[in-house]
Amino acid sequence: MYLRKITLLTLSLALLRLYSCTNKPTVISGSFDQDVDFVLLSNAEVDICHEAFLDTIFLDNKINLELKLDLKEDRFFILRIPGGSKSGFNQELILPIQAGGRYRITLQEDHQYIVSGTNQEGIHNYQTILNYRPESFQWNIFKSDSLSREEVIEKRKQEELDLFKNLLEEKKITSSFYTLIENDRNCFYAFASAWLYSWEVLRILRNRHDNYDEAKMAEIVDTLTGIYEKHKPDDNNLMKSPQWKHYALFMYIRIYRQYLYKEVNTNNVEALLSREHIPFWFEQIKESFRGKALEAALALLLYEEGGLKGCGELSIPYYNYFLEQFPQSPYLKYFKNQMEETVAFYKDKDFDPSVHFVEPRDSINTFQELLALFRGKRLYVDVWATWCGPCRMQFEFNDLLRPILQRNNIKSLYILTNSDDKQTNTWEGLIKTYNLRGYHFRANKAFLEDLKRIYSTDNDALNPEGKRYFLIPWYMLIDEEGNIVDKHFKKPSELVKDTLAIF
């Protein structure tokens, strides 16, 4: 009986120590120069590591950072430190953090940050292999004369993991930290593989010629299917990786699923990622994800594509669905205001008196027929589409552009190239959001063909199949007689650089 009591006591003490370790606060501290008023840090309440979901942390006395977090499991954090007037730098760190660990961030003289504390050698190794942004990644590293792509990818992944296996064997990192890194590397290299194969599919779609292409594409799609079956996009372990959004939402939902379930061909492949496909993406997310993965995927969709500057009224049903499914979600604060603003806007669609719609659109089939309505007016023509990101970026300069046009007695004429009436609400929402004062015309199909003819008159703009096209955003300057003075005129960002712009 005495021995049994001793055994139970020993077991109780062991469990108490285990409980105490796993429930210790995670501490992140640091000291910065006087120019740093605040840092941006991942929200510990959300399940993914993404730059959309950062919180502002103000420093004590503008110098000291001291955070105590109640983490239940290991995870990645983004720490963004704004540059000050002295240093002029802006540093972003991706930190693999162990629950209950202690970390200190210090600034070196060369403006580089180092992290000390729990698993610090593992954190240092991770900074050396970090592949955070696809746009800055060197994809040619996967080319080899002697190895297949799959062999190159596997070799690189294992070489990186060996760095951490050695530290694990030397007991310089914990097993849970190693598992966090392993899942991250699995996510990244699954993404890298999917990226390379998916762009091969897109290249074939853009230049489809014969049956060989069809056979090659079927082979590639089978390979992609194998990647997604091995590394499931809704795996909660992969979700922790900073690469998860690129892998699960971009490569899987927007490329792979869309190719499988929609008629993607040479003619529509360029619009594959346009916002007009948000209903499809939403349905595929609902079908593909559950629980935490569904909440995170929908939150990212609403943050990036919802609101007046996104899909406008089209995004409201998805917002309502999110509220119904996740009413207490920690993601809500990052897009609730933009969505509530959108809901309010579509209850009151009154436009600024200076916004004029040109009708009837169906009876205006050529550019000259449209210009005939504006004889006596000089025009700055902006050809755009609701799905065009660069078009929207140029709208940001409108407040600076407007006085320049007024000074030169020029009116704005916006020509929308969307021919689908389903986009009417998005069109109107963007007009109000960006305060696009002036005249608005929505092109029909005949009008679009006339624009292609005008655009390609002197530069033979033809696609590989010999069809005419035009690129947007596209700007033209028109005189009082309806003549095209400059068919490829300056964009707003260029015009506002010169406050005394002369036309």
Buried (B, 14 or more C-beta within 10 A) or exposed (E): EEEEEEEEEEEEEEEEEEEEEEEBBBBBBBBBEEBBEBBBBBBBEBBBBBBBBBBEBEBEEBEEBEBEBEBEEBBBBBBBBBEBEEBEBEBEBBBBBBBBBBBBBEBEEEBEBBBEBBBBBBBBBBBEBBBBEBEEBEEEEBEEEEEEBEEBBBEBBEEBBEBBBEBBEEEBBBEEBBBBBBBBBBBBBBBBBBBBBBBBBBEBBEEBEEEEBEEEBEEBBEBBEEBBEEBBBBBBBBBBBBBBBBBBBBBBBBBBBBBEEEEBEBEEBEEBBBBBBBBBBBBBBBEBBEEBBBBBBBBBBBBBBBBBBBBBBBBBEBBEBBEEEBEEBBBBEBBBEBBEEBBEBBEEEEBEEEBBEBEEBEEBBBBEEBBEEBEEBBBBBBBBBBBBEEBBEBBEBBEBBBEBBEEEEBBBBBBBBBBEEEBBBBBBBBBBBBBBBBBBBBBBEEBBEBBBEBBBEEEEBEEEEEEBEBEBBBBBBBBEEBEBEEBBBBBBEEBBEEEEBEB
